[in-house]
């Protein structure tokens, strides 16, 4: 197993850095090669700018993400749409809890490993080497864009 530890904090002595370090040390003691990603040191900015927020108010309704694969089985794009849409692709969001109760059985370790391996194998070539590359393309379905515009107009006139 090659775990990846992802965290972000600007201070070198922070609790989160110490916790991440202790976790990495523990994994390495058990013989794992650990990859550490500090989002702060690579310049990740978790705050959206005003330009990025423009026109991005809440969109009413329940959502679904559909994943489209190309002819070679690699992911081409994900599309955010409404739950009841008939978009092309595999729906990714599935209910796991209802009314505080699990509605699907937990997969076993072998099933989890197989799923993770299949997902990694389906990554676009540019993303399959854990190096920086273009982000996975995410589309917004026209139905969802229309609902967002209607909601923005409703909020602006309220």
ABEGO torsion letter per residue (X at the ends): XBBBBBBBBABAABAAAAAAAAAAAAAAAAGBBBBBBBAAAAGBBABBBAAAABGABBBBEBBBBBBBBBAAGBBABBBBBBAABABBEBBABBBABBGGBBABBBBBAAAAAAAAAAAAAABBAAAAAGBBBBBBBBBBBAAAAAAAAAAAAAAAAX
